[in-house]
Amino acid sequence: MRDFHPDDDFASPEEYTPQSSPDDFDPGLPNQLLDFVLRSEPAEVVDTDLFAVMKKRRSTRKFSDKPVETVKIDKIIAAADTAPTAGNFQGFEIFYVGNRETKEELVKASNNQPYVNTPLVLVFCMNPSRVKLDFSPKVIMKFSIQDATLAAAYSQLAASALGLSSIWIGMFDEEKVKEIIGTDLRPTSILCIGYPIKKRPAKLRRQLKELIHVVEKKD
């Protein structure tokens, strides 16, 4: 990872605004947001090997105060836009939290976990009203929570590929979070991203033979 350079394009957390869609946006073409963001400005990509990115990803609880470059934020959000969703209806929304006071309120709503207050905070919420499929409300809700979860996971991997670290917050008071970010949508996760103070080593994981359960053919 290269060191901080004074010419890097940073936006203070409260000044960040997402990239605009291209003028020639065509809803019939896939992944235009990601393509537009990738073409708009270069950014240091530490690793483009997906499996290497997965291997090095770690949950981080100590972040530096260094802000996240604007172009990296764009890429992290654009990555969420490419996640698979039920019927391609994208039943989720992302709330960008830049205000320090708001982040501190989220800390309180998240069981006082201090690392919720990081340079980049994204709250992923379900939006089942976007899922226009002919299923029961219970099934639609399941689709929406899966959509939001996959989107957050894609953003987390993108952050890792860009040399950042993150921590996934799932322990929070849903009603308080909804009030803090000003929505009626149900939050599914808070993704906190920044530059780690220290890289963490890998932890032990289960062996494949312990993880995989082979379903045998029934007689």
N, C-alpha and C positions, 0 to 999 in steps of 0.2 A: 504494500500500500504506500503511495507516495505521500509526502508530508503536506501539510496545509500550505497553500500558496495564496498570497494576497489578491491575486487576480481571479481566483475561483469565483464562480457565480453563486452567491449565497443570498437567500432571502431570509429576513428575520421571520420567525415562526408566524407572527401576526400579519406579515406582508405577503405571504405565499398565496398565489392563485394558480389553479390548474391550467395546463396548456389548453388553448382554444382548439376546437376541432378544425380541421382543414376547411378552407373555403369551398373546395370541391367535394365535400363529404357526400358519399353515396351510401345510404343505408343497406344497399344490396351487396356491398363488397365487405368481406370479412376482415377483422382485426385492423381497421383503418386507424383507430386511435393509437395502437401500439406502433404501427408503421410510421405514423406522423411524428410521434414522440422520438422514435429512433432516428428519423431523418433530420429532425429539427436542430439538434445540437449534440455534439459528441460528449461522452462521459466515460470516465475510466471504468472499465469492466475488469474486475480482478480475475474472474473465472467464468468461462462459458461452457465448461464441462458440467452437465447437469448432475452427474453422480458425484463429482468432486465437490460441488456446491452442497449437495445433501450431506456429504461426509463431514464437511467442516462446519456446518451450521450448529450453533450452540445458543442456548438460552443465556442471555446476559443480564446481570442485575446491577452492574456498575458501568455507567456510560460517561464519556467525556462531555464537556460543554460545547464541543465543536459542532456547529450547525451542519445540517445535511444539505448538500448542494441542491439547488432547485431542480436541475435536470435529473438528479437521482430520484427525487420525490416523484417527478412526473413518470419515470420509468417504473417505479414501485406501484403506483396507482394504475398505470397502463397494464402492468402484468396481471392485476386483479381482473381487469376487463377481459382478459383472454381465458379466464377459468371456465371450465365446462359448467353449464347450468341446465336445469330441467327445461326441455323444449327451447333452449336458447333464449328464455325470457328474462334472464338475469334478475332473479328475485331477491336482490340485495341492494343496499346503499352504503356508501362510505362517508363518514363524517371526519373531516380534518380538524384537529384541535390545535390551535396555535397559541392561544392566550394562556399565559402562565397561571393566572388565577383559576381559569377553567381546569387546567391540568391538576392543580392542587385540589380542586373539588373532586376530580376523578380519583385522586389518590384516596381521599376519604371514603368515596363510594366503593373503592376496591379493597376494602379491608385494610386500609392504611398501608398499602404496598408502595413504598416511596419511589420505586423505579417506574411507576406509571408516568411520572413527570420527566419525560425524556425529550430530546430535540424534536422528534417526529412521533406524533400520536395519532393513530387512525382507529376509529370505532366502526366496526362492521355491524350492520343491522339487517335483519330480515325485512323484506318487502313482499309479502305473499300476494299483494294486489297486482303485481306485475306478471304473475304466473297464470297465463290464460289457458289452462288445461282443464278438461272435463273430468275432474276428480273431486272427492269429498274435501271439505276444508281441512280435515286432519292430514290428508295426504299432501295437499298444497302447502301446508305449514312445514311438513317434513322436507319437501322439495326446497323451500325457501331457506330453511336453516342449513341444509346441505350446500346450497348456492353460496351463502354468506361465508360458510366455513372454508369451502374450496377457494373462494376469492382471497380470503385472508392468508391461506397457505401459499398461494401463488405469490402474493406480495412479500411474504416472509422469505421465500426462496430467492426472489429478485433482490431483496435487500442484502442477502448473504452474497449473491453473485457480484454485487456492487461494492463489496468490502465493508459492509455494515453488519451490525449485530442486532438482535431483537429479543424481545420476550413476549410471549403470548399470555394475555391475562384473561382468565375465564372465571375468576372469583370476584364477583362484584354484585352490587345491589342493582338489579335491572331497572327498577322504578326510579332510583336516584340518578342513574346514568341517563335515562330518557329525559329526565327533568333538566339535567345539566347541559346536555347537547341540544335540547329543544326539539324533541321529536316524540311521536307516539309509536314509532317503530321499535320492535324488540331488539336490543343489542345481543349479539352472540359472542363477540370477542373484542378485546382492545389490544391492538398491536402497537408495541412501543419499540421504536427504532432509533439507533444512533451509532456513534463510533465507540467501540469498547475501550475501556481503560486498559484491560488486559485480556489477551486471548485465552480461552479456557480449553483444557485438553479434552479428548474424547472420553465418554463414559461407556461402560460395558453395556451391551445390548444382548438380547436373547439370540441364541443360535437359530438358524432357519428351521432345524428339526424340532425346536421347541415352539416356534412361532406358527408353522404351517400345520394344518390339520387336513389330511387327505380324506376326502369323502369316498368311501368304497361303494361299489355298485351293490345294491340290495338284491338278495336272492328272490 
